[in-house]
Amino acid sequence: MCDNHPGGNKDCKSDEHIKHLCFLLSDGFDEKNPDEFKGLVEEPRFQCHTCGRTAHSAENVCMPIEL
């Protein structure tokens, strides 16, 4: 597990946190890569239990809840 990672949800212990929306947004991914970001959030199927962000894939939120 990742014990030290920047951005977003500091309580997330996932090694894949760099794929989560909270991390991506903290790094300005939505502004740097708007088309790619849009693809991550279009037709959302999962919501993060922690922050409420929605994503198409469960791998893009810290604590996914299926919508």
N, C-alpha and C positions, 0 to 999 in steps of 0.2 A: 504494500500500500504506500501511497505517496504521503509522506508526513509534512512536506513543505512545498507548497505550490502557490503561486501568486494568483490574484484575481478572483472575484466572485465569492462563492460560498467557502469560507475558510474551514467549515466543518466537514466538507466533502473529503473523504479519504480515498476516493477512487484513483487508480493509476491513470485513468482515462479522463481526468478532469479537464484536460486541455481541449476536449471535444464538447464540453458542456457550454450551453448558451451564456451562463453567468461569466465564465472565463473568457469566452470569445468577445462578449460585449465589453468587458473590462479592458480588453486589448484593442478595442476599436474595430473589430472584425467587420461589424455591420456597415461601417463607413468605408473601410478599405476594400471590401469585397461584397458590395450590395447584392449582386445577383446570386452569389453563392450562399449568402446569408438568407436571402429570400427562399431559396430551395430548402433550407433547414427548417423554416418555420411555416411554409405553405402546407395546407391540409393537415393541421396538427392532429396527432393521435395520442399524444402524451402531454401531461402537465407536471411540472416540478412541484412536489409537495412543499418544498422549502420556500421558493420564491414566486411560484405561480406562472412562470414562463411556460409557453407551450411550444412543442416541436413535433415534427413529423416522426422522428425516431426517438426511442427511449434512451439511446446512447448519448443524446444531446441535452439531457437534463440530469441533475444530481440524484433526485429521488422521484423516479417516474411513477405516475398514476395514469392508467389508461383512461382516456376520455370516452 
